């Protein structure tokens, strides 16, 4: 088990920036990957970005070049730097920790943090 606590969301104008943080209650190095997902009203939860335990990053096409995921293993924290924000980035952002053991997979989620991009 792990508890994930997101922070850093809020209201920002189009073109602005925010940095989200996800603090884990145990070592994030033990997970195969950490990531950020988002869910807009009436839509499914979609992948935003992931980073593996060895630092390989993956991004949704819609955020490439604008968002950067990073991790600090010493602080057991994952970050999402979001630049050039657009109204369509408005959503609840969730932190994810993924663990694979043999044929089983486990996913842990934070409670989410609201990001609203509006003028």
Sine and cosine of phi, psi and omega as CSV:
sin_phi,cos_phi,sin_psi,cos_psi,sin_omega,cos_omega
0.00,0.00,0.44,-0.90,0.06,-1.00
-0.45,-0.89,0.58,-0.81,0.13,-0.99
-0.97,-0.24,0.73,-0.69,0.02,-1.00
-0.88,-0.47,0.79,-0.61,-0.02,-1.00
-0.84,-0.54,0.91,-0.42,0.02,-1.00
-1.00,0.03,0.45,-0.89,0.10,-0.99
-0.42,-0.91,0.24,-0.97,0.08,-1.00
0.97,-0.25,-0.08,1.00,0.03,-1.00
-0.95,0.31,0.12,-0.99,0.02,-1.00
0.32,-0.95,-0.23,-0.97,0.01,-1.00
-0.98,-0.18,0.77,-0.64,-0.01,-1.00
-0.62,-0.78,0.50,-0.87,0.02,-1.00
-0.98,0.20,0.42,-0.91,0.09,-1.00
-0.81,0.59,0.68,-0.74,-0.06,-1.00
1.00,0.01,-0.16,0.99,-0.02,-1.00
-0.99,0.13,-0.07,-1.00,-0.05,-1.00
-0.74,-0.68,0.46,-0.89,0.14,-0.99
-0.58,-0.81,0.46,-0.89,0.14,-0.99
-0.84,-0.55,0.87,-0.50,0.07,-1.00
-1.00,-0.04,0.56,-0.83,0.06,-1.00
-0.83,-0.56,0.53,-0.85,0.06,-1.00
-0.73,-0.68,0.94,-0.34,0.00,-1.00
-0.99,-0.15,0.79,-0.62,-0.02,-1.00
-0.98,-0.20,0.47,-0.88,-0.04,-1.00
-1.00,0.07,-0.07,1.00,0.07,-1.00
-0.54,-0.84,0.08,-1.00,-0.09,-1.00
-0.85,0.53,0.82,-0.57,0.02,-1.00
-0.97,0.22,-0.26,0.97,0.01,-1.00
-0.91,0.41,-0.35,0.94,-0.02,-1.00
-0.97,0.23,-0.18,0.98,-0.01,-1.00
-0.99,-0.12,0.54,-0.84,0.02,-1.00
-0.91,0.42,-0.60,0.80,0.05,-1.00
-0.41,-0.91,0.40,-0.92,0.14,-0.99
-0.86,-0.51,0.49,-0.87,-0.05,-1.00
-0.36,-0.93,0.11,-0.99,0.09,-1.00
-0.83,-0.55,0.69,-0.72,0.08,-1.00
-0.79,-0.61,0.30,-0.95,0.04,-1.00
-0.62,-0.78,0.45,-0.90,0.00,-1.00
-0.66,-0.75,0.89,-0.46,0.07,-1.00
-1.00,0.00,0.36,-0.93,-0.02,-1.00
-0.84,0.55,0.77,-0.64,0.03,-1.00
0.98,0.22,0.11,0.99,-0.03,-1.00
-0.85,-0.53,0.23,-0.97,0.03,-1.00
-0.98,0.19,0.29,-0.96,0.07,-1.00
-0.98,0.22,0.81,-0.59,-0.08,-1.00
-0.87,-0.48,0.48,-0.87,0.07,-1.00
-0.93,0.37,0.67,-0.74,0.12,-0.99
-0.96,-0.28,-0.81,0.58,-0.03,-1.00
-0.31,-0.95,0.53,-0.85,0.10,-1.00
-0.73,-0.69,0.38,-0.93,0.08,-1.00
-0.62,-0.78,0.77,-0.64,-0.04,-1.00
-0.99,0.13,0.09,-1.00,-0.02,-1.00
-0.91,0.42,-0.34,0.94,0.04,-1.00
-0.97,-0.25,0.18,0.98,0.16,-0.99
1.00,-0.04,0.20,0.98,0.04,-1.00
-0.98,0.20,0.79,-0.61,-0.08,-1.00
-0.96,-0.27,0.53,-0.85,0.08,-1.00
-0.66,-0.75,0.68,-0.74,-0.04,-1.00
-0.78,-0.63,0.51,-0.86,0.21,-0.98
-0.93,0.38,0.55,-0.83,-0.03,-1.00
-0.84,0.54,-0.55,0.83,-0.09,-1.00
-0.94,0.34,-0.26,0.97,-0.03,-1.00
-0.89,-0.47,-0.06,1.00,0.00,-1.00
-0.85,0.53,0.72,-0.69,0.00,-1.00
1.00,0.07,-0.18,0.98,0.00,-1.00
-0.90,-0.45,-0.59,0.81,-0.05,-1.00
-0.95,-0.32,0.54,-0.84,0.07,-1.00
-0.71,-0.70,0.81,-0.58,0.08,-1.00
-0.99,-0.14,0.62,-0.78,0.04,-1.00
-0.54,-0.84,0.22,-0.97,-0.01,-1.00
-0.64,-0.77,0.53,-0.85,0.09,-1.00
-0.84,-0.55,0.99,-0.14,-0.07,-1.00
-0.89,0.45,-0.52,0.85,-0.01,-1.00
-0.92,0.40,-0.51,0.86,0.00,-1.00
-0.98,-0.19,-0.01,1.00,-0.04,-1.00
0.78,0.62,0.73,0.69,-0.08,-1.00
-0.72,-0.69,0.63,-0.78,0.08,-1.00
-0.89,-0.45,0.60,-0.80,-0.05,-1.00
-0.85,-0.53,0.42,-0.91,0.16,-0.99
-0.72,-0.69,0.96,-0.28,0.07,-1.00
-1.00,0.06,0.85,-0.53,-0.06,-1.00
-0.89,-0.45,0.90,-0.44,0.02,-1.00
-0.90,-0.44,0.28,-0.96,0.03,-1.00
0.76,0.65,0.75,0.66,-0.08,-1.00
-0.91,0.40,0.57,-0.82,-0.01,-1.00
-0.86,-0.51,0.38,-0.92,0.04,-1.00
-0.82,0.57,-0.54,0.84,-0.01,-1.00
-0.95,0.30,-0.09,1.00,0.11,-0.99
-0.99,0.11,-0.09,1.00,0.01,-1.00
-0.88,0.47,0.82,-0.58,-0.05,-1.00
-0.02,-1.00,0.15,-0.99,0.24,-0.97
-1.00,0.02,0.79,-0.61,-0.03,-1.00
-0.98,-0.21,0.77,-0.64,-0.05,-1.00
-0.90,-0.45,0.67,-0.75,0.12,-0.99
-1.00,0.03,0.61,-0.80,-0.03,-1.00
-0.75,-0.66,0.63,-0.78,0.15,-0.99
-0.84,-0.55,0.81,-0.59,-0.07,-1.00
-0.89,-0.45,0.70,-0.71,-0.04,-1.00
-0.71,-0.70,0.77,-0.64,0.04,-1.00
-0.91,-0.42,0.76,-0.66,0.04,-1.00
-0.70,-0.72,0.97,-0.25,-0.05,-1.00
0.88,0.47,-0.82,-0.57,-0.01,-1.00
-1.00,-0.02,0.03,1.00,-0.02,-1.00
-0.97,-0.25,0.52,-0.85,0.07,-1.00
-0.75,-0.66,0.55,-0.84,-0.04,-1.00
-0.76,-0.65,0.70,-0.71,0.04,-1.00
-0.82,-0.58,0.73,-0.68,0.03,-1.00
-0.88,-0.48,0.61,-0.80,-0.10,-1.00
-0.79,-0.61,0.54,-0.84,0.18,-0.98
-0.99,0.11,-0.04,-1.00,-0.07,-1.00
-1.00,0.09,-0.21,0.98,0.03,-1.00
1.00,-0.08,0.47,-0.88,0.08,-1.00
-0.69,-0.72,0.71,-0.70,-0.09,-1.00
-0.99,0.16,0.74,-0.67,0.15,-0.99
-0.87,-0.50,0.83,-0.55,0.01,-1.00
-0.83,-0.56,0.84,-0.54,0.02,-1.00
-0.93,-0.36,0.94,-0.34,-0.09,-1.00
-0.36,-0.93,0.52,-0.85,0.07,-1.00
-1.00,-0.07,0.00,0.00,0.00,0.00
